[in-house]
């Protein structure tokens, strides 16, 4: 039986949470929220949390804040 795995990007595409936040112009907390929501995959390497650069750049940021009041 052959099991197909979801191919991971090359290891050089892994960036730290801080680098990911800087790339997207968001906070580290927002990156962790996206990880917890399943929108980004996280790897633990070298004692650090890392995410895939290509996924960080491809993620669609949802509008933040409270919705406007309807009049």
N, CA, C and O of each residue as an XYZ file, in Angstrom:
284
protein
N       0.838     -1.186      0.000
C       0.000      0.000      0.000
C       0.886      1.253      0.000
O       1.804      1.365      0.812
N       0.615      2.162     -0.884
C       1.381      3.406     -0.993
C       0.579      4.522     -0.352
O      -0.588      4.737     -0.678
N       1.220      5.224      0.558
C       0.577      6.351      1.234
C       1.172      7.632      0.693
O       2.383      7.843      0.756
N       0.314      8.486      0.163
C       0.787      9.775     -0.355
C       0.740     10.792      0.763
O      -0.262     10.911      1.469
N       1.810     11.509      0.915
C       1.880     12.555      1.936
C       1.736     13.915      1.294
O       2.115     14.131      0.142
N       1.184     14.815      2.063
C       1.127     16.197      1.605
C       2.553     16.725      1.605
O       3.215     16.747      2.642
N       3.012     17.141      0.461
C       4.405     17.585      0.347
C       4.614     18.898      1.081
O       3.839     19.842      0.928
N       5.663     18.944      1.873
C       6.006     20.152      2.614
C       6.977     20.987      1.782
O       7.779     20.437      1.028
N       6.907     22.303      1.916
C       7.891     23.154      1.256
C       9.292     22.880      1.804
O       9.444     22.293      2.875
N      10.287     23.300      1.077
C      11.674     23.112      1.498
C      11.905     23.763      2.858
O      11.267     24.758      3.201
N      12.819     23.189      3.618
C      13.078     23.681      4.970
C      13.534     25.140      4.998
O      13.320     25.839      5.989
N      14.160     25.599      3.914
C      14.621     26.988      3.900
C      13.443     27.962      3.817
O      13.637     29.172      3.930
N      12.233     27.449      3.622
C      11.066     28.308      3.599
C      10.477     28.506      4.987
O       9.471     29.201      5.128
N      11.069     27.921      6.006
C      10.582     28.099      7.368
C      11.085     29.432      7.917
O      12.261     29.770      7.778
N      10.181     30.182      8.542
C      10.543     31.466      9.151
C      10.029     31.473     10.578
O       9.100     30.740     10.917
N      10.633     32.300     11.410
C      10.184     32.419     12.799
C       8.839     33.144     12.845
O       8.412     33.766     11.872
N       8.198     33.046     13.986
C       6.919     33.731     14.184
C       7.111     35.239     14.023
O       6.273     35.909     13.419
N       8.200     35.772     14.555
C       8.471     37.214     14.434
C       8.682     37.606     12.978
O       8.160     38.628     12.532
N       9.444     36.805     12.232
C       9.663     37.108     10.810
C       8.347     37.060     10.039
O       8.106     37.890      9.163
N       7.495     36.086     10.366
C       6.198     35.971      9.707
C       5.344     37.206      9.996
O       4.684     37.739      9.104
N       5.364     37.651     11.248
C       4.589     38.837     11.627
C       5.084     40.066     10.870
O       4.282     40.880     10.412
N       6.379     40.197     10.741
C       6.956     41.326     10.007
C       6.583     41.263      8.527
O       6.268     42.287      7.921
N       6.617     40.069      7.947
C       6.251     39.901      6.532
C       4.818     40.360      6.266
O       4.545     40.993      5.246
N       3.908     40.042      7.183
C       2.492     40.349      6.992
C       2.071     41.678      7.594
O       0.964     42.151      7.337
N       2.947     42.291      8.401
C       2.579     43.552      9.037
C       1.544     43.367     10.126
O       0.687     44.225     10.339
N       1.633     42.219     10.825
C       0.709     41.928     11.920
C       1.536     41.601     13.159
O       2.766     41.582     13.108
N       0.850     41.344     14.272
C       1.552     41.007     15.508
C       1.856     39.508     15.558
O       1.292     38.716     14.802
N       2.762     39.142     16.469
C       3.069     37.728     16.696
C       1.823     36.996     17.173
O       1.605     35.834     16.832
N       1.008     37.687     17.965
C      -0.227     37.095     18.467
C      -1.138     36.684     17.317
O      -1.743     35.613     17.356
N      -1.240     37.526     16.298
C      -2.081     37.213     15.135
C      -1.551     35.963     14.420
O      -2.342     35.127     13.982
N      -0.236     35.825     14.297
C       0.333     34.633     13.657
C      -0.053     33.391     14.459
O      -0.461     32.383     13.883
N       0.076     33.461     15.788
C      -0.317     32.322     16.630
C      -1.810     32.031     16.503
O      -2.208     30.867     16.532
N      -2.646     33.065     16.363
C      -4.079     32.850     16.171
C      -4.332     32.091     14.874
O      -5.150     31.172     14.839
N      -3.629     32.475     13.806
C      -3.784     31.783     12.527
C      -3.335     30.329     12.631
O      -3.928     29.450     12.005
N      -2.296     30.070     13.417
C      -1.852     28.693     13.644
C      -2.946     27.923     14.378
O      -3.288     26.809     13.981
N      -3.493     28.499     15.435
C      -4.541     27.842     16.221
C      -5.814     27.616     15.417
O      -6.532     26.648     15.663
N      -6.104     28.494     14.462
C      -7.278     28.351     13.594
C      -7.038     27.333     12.484
O      -7.967     26.960     11.768
N      -5.790     26.882     12.343
C      -5.471     25.923     11.288
C      -5.173     26.564      9.947
O      -5.090     25.872      8.932
N      -5.013     27.875      9.932
C      -4.728     28.577      8.682
C      -3.246     28.529      8.320
O      -2.882     28.713      7.159
N      -2.387     28.281      9.317
C      -0.947     28.130      9.106
C      -0.484     26.862      9.817
O      -0.989     26.518     10.886
N       0.484     26.169      9.209
C       1.092     25.016      9.872
C       2.318     25.490     10.634
O       3.051     26.361     10.165
N       2.539     24.915     11.808
C       3.679     25.279     12.642
C       4.573     24.063     12.813
O       4.089     22.949     13.014
N       5.874     24.282     12.733
C       6.871     23.245     12.975
C       7.702     23.669     14.179
O       7.966     24.855     14.376
N       8.103     22.709     14.969
C       9.009     22.972     16.096
C      10.384     22.443     15.700
O      10.574     21.232     15.585
N      11.332     23.334     15.493
C      12.697     22.947     15.141
C      13.675     23.861     15.859
O      13.435     25.055     16.036
N      14.770     23.265     16.259
C      15.835     24.046     16.893
C      15.338     24.778     18.142
O      15.890     25.813     18.516
N      14.306     24.248     18.781
C      13.756     24.880     19.974
C      12.939     26.130     19.681
O      12.698     26.941     20.576
N      12.511     26.290     18.427
C      11.749     27.476     18.031
C      10.503     27.071     17.272
O      10.452     26.001     16.664
N       9.506     27.926     17.312
C       8.297     27.733     16.515
C       8.523     28.390     15.164
O       8.888     29.563     15.079
N       8.301     27.613     14.106
C       8.519     28.101     12.750
C       7.273     27.849     11.913
O       6.558     26.872     12.134
N       7.012     28.735     10.947
C       5.907     28.575     10.008
C       6.455     28.687      8.595
O       7.567     29.170      8.382
N       5.660     28.235      7.634
C       6.101     28.246      6.237
C       5.884     29.612      5.604
O       4.773     30.141      5.593
N       6.963     30.171      5.077
C       6.941     31.491      4.457
C       5.882     31.580      3.362
O       5.137     32.558      3.296
N       5.811     30.565      2.506
C       4.853     30.591      1.398
C       3.414     30.657      1.907
O       2.574     31.321      1.299
N       3.124     29.977      3.017
C       1.782     30.021      3.595
C       1.490     31.382      4.207
O       0.373     31.889      4.109
N       2.498     31.970      4.839
C       2.327     33.303      5.445
C       2.001     34.322      4.365
O       1.125     35.168      4.546
N       2.703     34.241      3.246
C       2.480     35.203      2.171
C       1.160     34.960      1.451
O       0.578     35.891      0.895
N       0.682     33.716      1.456
C      -0.537     33.377      0.728
C      -1.809     33.578      1.545
O      -2.901     33.630      0.980
N      -1.684     33.692      2.858
C      -2.873     33.772      3.712
C      -3.625     35.072      3.458
O      -3.029     36.138      3.305
N      -4.938     34.955      3.419
C      -5.786     36.126      3.238
C      -6.144     36.668      4.610
O      -6.773     35.976      5.410
N      -5.758     37.870      4.877
C      -6.080     38.485      6.162
C      -7.557     38.870      6.166
O      -8.056     39.486      5.224
N      -8.233     38.500      7.223
C      -9.632     38.875      7.372
C      -9.707     40.268      7.989
O      -8.814     40.663      8.740
N     -10.760     41.011      7.679
C     -10.873     42.343      8.269
C     -10.960     42.240      9.789
O     -11.670     41.384     10.317
N     -10.256     43.092     10.474
C     -10.245     43.043     11.932
C     -11.185     44.058     12.535
O     -11.769     44.885     11.835
N     -11.319     43.985     13.828
C     -12.120     44.965     14.544
C     -13.591     44.651     14.545
O     -14.044     43.647     13.996
N     -14.310     45.526     15.168
C     -15.744     45.376     15.309
C     -16.436     45.869     14.037
O     -15.999     46.855     13.444
N     -17.505     45.198     13.610
C     -18.239     45.671     12.423
C     -18.889     47.038     12.676
O     -19.201     47.379     13.816
N     -19.085     47.800     11.627
C     -19.742     49.106     11.747
C     -21.203     48.924     12.137
O     -21.837     47.928     11.786
N     -21.721     49.899     12.867
C     -23.145     49.878     13.229
C     -23.991     50.169     12.005
O     -23.656     51.033     11.195
N     -25.076     49.451     11.880
C     -26.038     49.744     10.803
C     -26.941     50.880     11.261
O     -27.319     50.948     12.430
N     -27.282     51.765     10.344
C     -28.135     52.883     10.729
C     -29.533     52.687     10.267
O     -30.388     53.540     10.509
